Amino acid sequence: MGKVAKTADRAKAAETAEQICPKCGKPIRIVKRIRNRELNIAGGMYISCSACDYAEKL
């Protein structure tokens, strides 16, 4: 799997290392997002799927 961001919660990262996306079945990764006012998304650490729109805040 890919690298884990330095600011991520490592315990949560270990839990998500083997998980797959509930929508499409592909691997989940940890990403850091900035605030997006147009889409009304708060910034922070997220568990995200790169293939679909699934995202969950850590």
Secondary structure in CASP SS format (residue, H / E / C, confidence):
PFRMAT SS
TARGET T0000
AUTHOR 0000-0000-0000
METHOD secondary structure of the structure
MODEL  1
M C 1.00
G C 1.00
K C 1.00
V C 1.00
A C 1.00
K C 1.00
T C 1.00
A C 1.00
D C 1.00
R H 1.00
A H 1.00
K H 1.00
A H 1.00
A H 1.00
E H 1.00
T H 1.00
A C 1.00
E C 1.00
Q C 1.00
I E 1.00
C C 1.00
P C 1.00
K C 1.00
C C 1.00
G C 1.00
K C 1.00
P E 1.00
I E 1.00
R E 1.00
I E 1.00
V E 1.00
K E 1.00
R E 1.00
I C 1.00
R C 1.00
N E 1.00
R C 1.00
E C 1.00
L C 1.00
N C 1.00
I E 1.00
A C 1.00
G C 1.00
G E 1.00
M E 1.00
Y E 1.00
I E 1.00
S E 1.00
C E 1.00
S C 1.00
A C 1.00
C C 1.00
D C 1.00
Y C 1.00
A E 1.00
E E 1.00
K E 1.00
L C 1.00
END
